[in-house]
């Protein structure tokens, strides 16, 4: 074997060794981060409390998963259905995400791409509301939605989505200042050359937004939509204020009531928790391919 061949083998060994170390660290870190989820999955198959750090179940059982979508009520009380609770959750989460993403996008576009009097004041108000906790608005909003003129619109409504009107109606008016701020910051990274080129071709402002800028905005649109979905899906206080009937309770209110009792075991609790969080996991992995950097510069030649 020549000296050159030996050097090539040594370099190849060093490269493979570095790759092996790198991927070993990545796999180990991923395992540590995912271990709590693995532990819950293992505990959902255990008939008794899993007090061990190891995720292998002690007493294997499928009872938790067989009854993961339903829960009996007490006496004459109505039981719970996780599928019904999931549908209740989606009845205010879906419109909140759709209207919230669209309205905050339009608001940010107007602030960053148009000129009008009081523009700096509007931006200052957005930053001001961003610093205020949502709890401050709970009482005024409750007084508004339960007033004699507004309450008949949504209370006891059998129309889909309307029973949860107070939980998503505000998203039509871009009330989520954090989403507006995220869009504003992203718009500022997009060169105005794209807008000017479209204006020279005869496009109006909204054609520029939807046909020219939207392909560049896709990552931030998906990010904002996902953050809105997660926040609304996990919201506990909002549904607690406006919903009381068992049939209208969302997952965030149903799951805390399915604790340990004579009909629910640890396996039931963990299995139902996995069912509820699996929706977020599926949506996250379905949308993750859109989470890429801003490629606006690649759209400009010359």
C-alpha positions as CSV (number, residue, x, y, z in Angstrom):
1,X,0.0,0.0,0.0
2,X,1.4,3.3,-1.0
3,X,1.8,6.4,1.2
4,X,-1.0,8.2,-0.7
5,X,-3.4,5.3,-0.2
6,X,-2.6,5.2,3.6
7,X,-3.3,8.9,3.8
8,X,-6.6,8.5,2.0
9,X,-7.7,5.7,4.4
10,X,-6.6,7.8,7.4
11,X,-8.5,10.8,6.2
12,X,-11.6,8.6,5.4
13,X,-11.4,7.1,8.9
14,X,-11.2,10.5,10.5
15,X,-14.2,11.7,8.5
16,X,-16.2,8.7,9.4
17,X,-15.2,9.0,13.0
18,X,-16.3,12.7,13.2
19,X,-19.6,11.8,11.5
20,X,-20.2,9.0,13.9
21,X,-19.5,11.2,16.9
22,X,-21.7,14.0,15.6
23,X,-24.7,11.7,14.9
24,X,-24.2,9.9,18.2
25,X,-24.5,13.3,20.0
26,X,-27.5,14.2,18.0
27,X,-29.2,10.8,18.7
28,X,-28.4,11.0,22.4
29,X,-29.7,14.6,22.7
30,X,-32.9,13.7,20.8
31,X,-33.4,10.7,23.1
32,X,-33.1,12.8,26.2
33,X,-35.5,15.4,24.8
34,X,-38.1,12.7,23.8
35,X,-37.7,10.5,26.8
36,X,-40.6,12.2,28.8
37,X,-42.9,11.4,25.9
38,X,-41.6,7.8,25.7
39,X,-42.1,7.5,29.5
40,X,-45.7,8.6,29.1
41,X,-46.3,6.2,26.3
42,X,-44.9,3.3,28.4
43,X,-47.0,4.4,31.4
44,X,-50.2,4.4,29.3
45,X,-49.8,0.6,29.1
46,X,-49.2,0.1,32.8
47,X,-52.2,-1.0,35.0
48,X,-50.5,0.5,38.1
49,X,-48.5,3.7,38.8
50,X,-45.2,3.5,37.0
51,X,-42.8,4.7,39.7
52,X,-39.7,3.6,37.8
53,X,-37.5,6.0,35.7
54,X,-37.6,3.3,33.0
55,X,-40.4,3.6,30.6
56,X,-41.2,-0.1,30.3
57,X,-44.6,-0.7,31.9
58,X,-44.9,-2.7,35.1
59,X,-48.2,-4.5,34.6
60,X,-49.0,-4.4,30.8
61,X,-52.6,-3.6,30.0
62,X,-54.5,-2.1,27.0
63,X,-57.5,-0.9,29.1
64,X,-56.3,2.7,28.9
65,X,-56.2,2.8,25.1
66,X,-59.4,0.8,24.7
67,X,-61.2,3.5,26.7
68,X,-59.1,6.5,25.7
69,X,-61.8,8.2,23.7
70,X,-64.6,8.0,26.2
71,X,-65.1,8.5,29.9
72,X,-68.2,7.6,31.9
73,X,-70.1,10.1,34.0
74,X,-71.2,9.8,37.6
75,X,-74.8,8.6,38.2
76,X,-77.0,10.6,35.9
77,X,-74.2,12.9,34.8
78,X,-73.3,12.8,31.2
79,X,-70.0,11.2,30.3
80,X,-67.2,12.7,28.2
81,X,-66.1,11.9,24.6
82,X,-62.7,13.0,23.6
83,X,-63.7,13.2,20.0
84,X,-66.5,15.5,20.9
85,X,-64.2,17.5,23.0
86,X,-61.7,17.7,20.2
87,X,-64.4,18.9,17.8
88,X,-65.4,21.6,20.4
89,X,-61.8,22.7,20.6
90,X,-61.5,23.0,16.8
91,X,-64.7,25.0,16.6
92,X,-62.9,28.0,18.1
93,X,-59.3,27.1,17.2
94,X,-59.8,26.9,13.4
95,X,-61.5,30.3,12.9
96,X,-59.1,31.9,15.4
97,X,-56.2,30.7,13.4
98,X,-57.6,31.5,10.0
99,X,-58.9,35.0,10.9
100,X,-56.0,35.8,13.2
101,X,-53.4,34.9,10.6
102,X,-55.1,36.9,7.8
103,X,-56.0,40.0,9.9
104,X,-52.5,40.3,11.5
105,X,-50.9,39.8,8.1
106,X,-53.0,42.6,6.5
107,X,-52.3,44.9,9.5
108,X,-48.5,44.3,9.3
109,X,-48.6,44.9,5.5
110,X,-50.4,48.2,5.9
111,X,-48.0,49.4,8.6
112,X,-44.8,48.4,6.8
113,X,-45.7,49.0,3.1
114,X,-48.1,52.0,3.2
115,X,-47.8,55.6,4.4
116,X,-50.4,57.3,6.4
117,X,-50.7,59.8,9.3
118,X,-50.3,58.3,12.7
119,X,-48.3,55.3,11.5
120,X,-45.8,55.6,14.3
121,X,-48.6,56.0,16.9
122,X,-50.3,52.8,15.6
123,X,-47.0,50.9,15.9
124,X,-46.5,52.2,19.4
125,X,-50.0,51.1,20.4
126,X,-49.2,47.6,19.0
127,X,-46.0,47.4,21.1
128,X,-47.9,48.7,24.1
129,X,-50.6,46.0,23.9
130,X,-47.9,43.5,23.3
131,X,-46.5,44.3,26.8
132,X,-49.9,44.0,28.5
133,X,-51.0,40.5,29.8
134,X,-54.2,39.1,28.4
135,X,-55.7,38.9,31.9
136,X,-56.2,42.6,31.8
137,X,-58.8,42.3,29.0
138,X,-60.7,39.4,30.5
139,X,-63.3,41.4,32.6
140,X,-64.1,44.0,29.9
141,X,-64.5,41.4,27.3
142,X,-66.7,39.3,29.5
143,X,-68.9,42.3,30.2
144,X,-69.2,42.9,26.5
145,X,-69.9,39.4,25.4
146,X,-72.5,38.7,28.1
147,X,-74.3,42.0,27.6
148,X,-78.0,41.9,26.6
149,X,-77.3,43.0,23.0
150,X,-74.5,40.5,22.3
151,X,-75.2,37.4,24.4
152,X,-78.2,36.2,22.3
153,X,-75.9,35.9,19.2
154,X,-73.9,33.1,20.7
155,X,-75.4,31.8,23.9
156,X,-77.0,28.4,23.5
157,X,-76.4,28.5,19.8
158,X,-76.6,25.2,17.9
159,X,-74.8,26.6,14.8
160,X,-71.3,25.2,14.5
161,X,-68.6,27.7,15.6
162,X,-71.1,30.2,16.9
163,X,-71.3,28.8,20.4
164,X,-67.7,29.7,20.8
165,X,-68.0,33.1,19.2
166,X,-66.4,35.1,22.0
167,X,-63.3,32.9,21.8
168,X,-62.5,33.7,18.2
169,X,-64.4,36.8,17.1
170,X,-61.6,39.1,18.3
171,X,-59.1,37.5,15.8
172,X,-61.0,39.2,13.0
173,X,-59.7,42.5,14.2
174,X,-56.0,41.5,14.6
175,X,-56.0,41.6,18.4
176,X,-52.9,39.4,18.6
177,X,-50.3,42.1,18.7
178,X,-47.4,39.5,19.0
179,X,-48.4,38.1,15.6
180,X,-48.6,41.5,14.1
181,X,-45.1,42.3,15.4
182,X,-43.7,39.1,14.0
183,X,-45.1,39.9,10.6
184,X,-43.8,43.5,10.8
185,X,-40.3,42.2,11.5
186,X,-40.4,39.8,8.7
187,X,-41.7,42.4,6.2
188,X,-38.7,44.6,7.1
189,X,-36.4,41.9,5.8
190,X,-38.0,41.8,2.4
191,X,-36.4,44.3,-0.1
192,X,-38.8,46.8,-1.5
193,X,-37.4,46.1,-5.0
194,X,-40.0,43.3,-5.2
195,X,-42.8,45.7,-4.6
196,X,-41.5,48.3,-7.0
197,X,-41.0,45.8,-9.8
198,X,-44.6,44.6,-9.4
199,X,-45.9,48.2,-9.4
200,X,-44.1,48.9,-12.6
201,X,-45.9,45.9,-14.2
202,X,-49.2,47.5,-13.1
203,X,-50.0,45.5,-10.0
204,X,-52.0,47.1,-7.1
205,X,-51.0,46.9,-3.5
206,X,-53.1,43.7,-2.7
207,X,-51.9,42.0,-5.9
208,X,-48.3,42.7,-4.7
209,X,-49.1,41.1,-1.3
210,X,-50.9,38.0,-2.5
211,X,-49.0,37.3,-5.8
212,X,-45.5,38.7,-5.1
213,X,-44.8,38.7,-1.4
214,X,-46.9,35.7,-0.3
215,X,-44.5,33.1,-1.6
216,X,-41.7,34.8,0.4
217,X,-44.0,35.1,3.4
218,X,-45.0,31.4,3.5
219,X,-42.6,30.5,6.4
220,X,-43.7,33.3,8.7
221,X,-47.4,32.7,7.8
222,X,-47.1,29.0,8.8
223,X,-45.1,29.9,12.0
224,X,-47.8,32.5,13.1
225,X,-50.6,30.1,12.3
226,X,-48.9,27.3,14.3
227,X,-48.3,29.5,17.3
228,X,-51.9,30.7,17.2
229,X,-53.1,27.1,17.0
230,X,-51.0,25.9,19.9
231,X,-51.9,28.8,22.1
232,X,-55.7,28.5,21.4
233,X,-55.7,24.7,21.6
234,X,-54.1,24.8,25.1
235,X,-56.2,27.8,26.3
236,X,-57.9,27.0,29.6
237,X,-59.2,30.2,31.0
238,X,-61.1,31.4,27.9
239,X,-63.3,28.3,27.5
240,X,-63.7,28.1,31.3
241,X,-65.3,31.6,31.3
242,X,-67.7,31.1,28.4
243,X,-68.6,27.4,28.4
244,X,-70.3,25.4,31.1
245,X,-72.4,22.6,29.6
246,X,-70.7,19.2,29.4
247,X,-71.4,18.7,25.7
248,X,-69.7,22.0,24.8
249,X,-66.5,21.5,26.9
250,X,-63.2,21.5,24.9
251,X,-60.2,19.2,25.5
252,X,-58.5,21.8,27.8
253,X,-61.4,21.5,30.2
254,X,-62.2,17.8,29.8
255,X,-58.8,16.4,30.4
256,X,-58.3,17.9,33.9
257,X,-61.6,16.4,35.0
258,X,-60.5,12.9,33.9
259,X,-58.2,12.3,36.9
260,X,-57.9,9.2,39.1
261,X,-61.1,7.7,40.5
262,X,-62.9,4.4,40.5
263,X,-63.3,4.4,36.7
264,X,-60.1,6.0,35.6
265,X,-56.6,4.5,36.2
266,X,-53.1,5.8,35.4
267,X,-53.3,4.1,32.1
268,X,-56.5,6.1,31.2
269,X,-55.0,9.4,32.2
270,X,-51.8,8.9,30.2
271,X,-53.5,7.4,27.1
272,X,-56.0,10.3,27.0
273,X,-53.2,12.8,27.4
274,X,-51.3,11.2,24.5
275,X,-54.5,11.3,22.3
276,X,-54.9,15.1,23.0
277,X,-51.3,16.0,22.4
278,X,-51.0,13.9,19.3
279,X,-53.0,16.5,17.4
280,X,-50.4,19.1,18.1
281,X,-47.6,16.7,17.2
282,X,-49.2,15.8,13.8
283,X,-49.8,19.4,12.9
284,X,-46.3,20.4,13.9
285,X,-44.6,17.7,11.8
286,X,-47.0,18.4,8.9
287,X,-46.0,22.1,8.9
288,X,-42.3,21.8,9.7
289,X,-41.2,21.7,6.1
290,X,-42.4,25.3,5.7
291,X,-40.2,26.5,8.5
292,X,-37.3,27.8,6.4
293,X,-35.4,31.1,6.2
294,X,-36.3,34.1,4.2
295,X,-35.4,33.6,0.6
296,X,-36.4,37.0,-0.7
297,X,-32.9,37.8,-1.9
298,X,-33.0,34.8,-4.3
299,X,-36.0,36.4,-6.0
300,X,-34.0,39.4,-7.1
301,X,-31.5,39.2,-10.0
302,X,-28.9,41.7,-11.0
